[in-house]
Amino acid sequence: MLREMLGVLYGCMIWQGLRLRFGIGGRTVVLALVGDNKRLDFFARVHLKDFMDRKCARTAVILYTYREKRSGKESEGKKPDWKRHLAGDSIYARVHHMSAGNMEYLYDYYSFYKCSDKLVFTYTDQPADNRLGRILRETEITEEEAVCLGLYRLKEVPIWNRRKRLVHEDKSL
């Protein structure tokens, strides 16, 4: 019990640090990509602009836990190039890497006290009562529908550039 309470307090400190560092306020959405499902994370980035429009936000902060595979000179101190995965060039998004442990502490704090309605996590099987992973495995709901209707709570799945979809339809995800 004490360990969980300290975890929540540590998550609160992480959230306050992120708020100060990135200026998170009423006009900023925060997307936490945990890497459980790469396609879910991809569609979360694609439909980020629609979520920002719904929440009347101007900026976005993308937190991620995994490292993208890069080779040679590209891997030296560069952040992932997710600009091409964001819907539209008009999005101002800051990208920040976070350890998986810190992401879990932040999620524990968010579960204890919903610090912002503009903070979204892409966990599929964590915590135990999260049914998103089971729904994706056992039903015909796609990751895109889960992002738009479940995570972002949009009224419909917006139509986006089909050319980007064709580029992404590789089997690596």
N, C-alpha and C positions, 0 to 999 in steps of 0.2 A: 504494500500500500504506500509506504513512504517512497519507494523507488518510482512509482507512477506519479506521485505528487511532484517529486523533484523533476521528473521528465516533463511534466506540464509547465513547471516554472522555467525550465531551460528552453522549452518551446516558445514561451512568452518572451524570453530574452532574445531568441532568434528572430521572432516576428518584429520586435521593437527595433532591433538592429537593421533588419531589411527595410522597415518603414523609414528610418533615418537615412540609410545609405541611398535608397532609390527614390525617396520622396513620395512614398505610397500614400495616397489620400483618396478623396472622393472621386477623382477622375482617372484612377489607375486600376486596371485589372491585373491579377496575378495568376499565372498559369503554372502549376507545379507538375512537371512531366516526370514520372517516377520510373518509366522504362519497363513496366510490367507487360505492356502490349504496344509494340512499335507502331502498328497501324492506328491504334487509338490515339497515340501521341501525334502521329502525322495529321490525322483529321482534326485534332484539337488545335494544331497550329494553322491548318487551312481555314477553319471557321472562326478563328480568333477575332477577326474584324466584325463578324456578325454578333459575337458576344459583346464586343466593345460597343457596338451601336446600341444593343439592347440595354447596356448598363450606362450609356452616355459617357463613355470613357474616352480620353484622348491618348493615353499611353498604356503600355503593357509591360509587365515584367515576367520573363519566362525563367523559371527555375528548373534545372534538370539535374539528374543524378548520374547518368551514364556518359561514357566517353565515346564519341564517334570514332570509327576506325579511319585513320588517315596515315599516309605513308610519307617518309622523307621529310622534306622541308616544310610541308604543310602542317605537320604535327607540332612544330615548335611554337608553343605559346599562343596558338590561335583558338578562338572560340568556334563552335560549329557554324557553318554557313546555312542558317535556316531562313534567311531572307527570301530565298526562292520558294520556300514552302509556305510563306505567309500570303494570305489572299490580299493582294494589292500592295503597292509600294507606299501607300499613305499611312501605314502603321509604324508608329515609333515604338519599338520594343527593345528593352534591355534584356540581355541574356546573362544568367549567372549560374555557375556550377555550384552544387551543394552536395555534400556527402549524403549517402542513404540514411545514415543514423540521424543526422540533423533534420532531414526531410521527415523522418518518422516522429521526431520530437515536435516539429512544427505541426504535423498532422494531429498529434495527441493534444496539443494546445488548441488547435482548431476544433477538435471534437469536444473538448471540455467547454470552450467558450468560443462561439462563432464570431471571431474578431472582425470578419468582413464578409459581405455577401458577394464580393468580387474576387474571391479566392477560390480556385478550383483545383482539385487533385485528380490525377488519372489512375488511382489505385483500382485494381480489378478484383483482387482477392483478399485485400487487407482493409479493415479489420474483419473478424470472422463473420459479422453480419452483412458485409458488403456482397451483394449478389450479382454485381455487374459481370464478373468473369464467368459465372455459371450461366447467365443469360446469353452471353456471347457464344459460349460453347454449345449450349443445348437448344438454342432457338435459331431462327433465320434472321435475326436482327444483325445488321452490319455494324461495324465500328463507327461509320459515319453517322448512322442513325442514333447510335448510343451517345455520341458526342453531342449532336445537335439537340436531341430530345431529352436526354438524361442528364448530362453534365451541364450544358449551357441553358437548358430549358427554353429553347427557342420554340416557336409555334409550329415550325416546319423545317424540313431539311432544305437549306438554300441551294440554288443551282450555282455552281461555280464553274470556272473555265475548264472545259472538257480537255483542252490540250494538256493542262497540268495533270489531269487524271491519267491520260495516256502515258505521260512521262513517268508517272509514279507506278504504273501497273507492273513493275518488275516483281519477280518472285523473291527478292531478297528480304522483304518484310514478311 
